[in-house]
């Protein structure tokens, strides 16, 4: 099982990569760096929260693990 700290670090790194991609996509889609960046930040905060919850739920499920 993973520690909460490990799950959080993984989620933060993953979401930082997503933030960069979403900022670029938002900029291309809207033509505005400010609006694209805002969309990316909101998406990242939602995604980070859901990812941490998702990982913690799966860390407690034994199905599919070989011990």
PyMOL commands that set and color helices and strands:
alter all, ss='L'
color gray80, all
select helices_A, chain A and resi 4-30+33-59
alter helices_A, ss='H'
color red, helices_A
deselect
rebuild
show_as cartoon
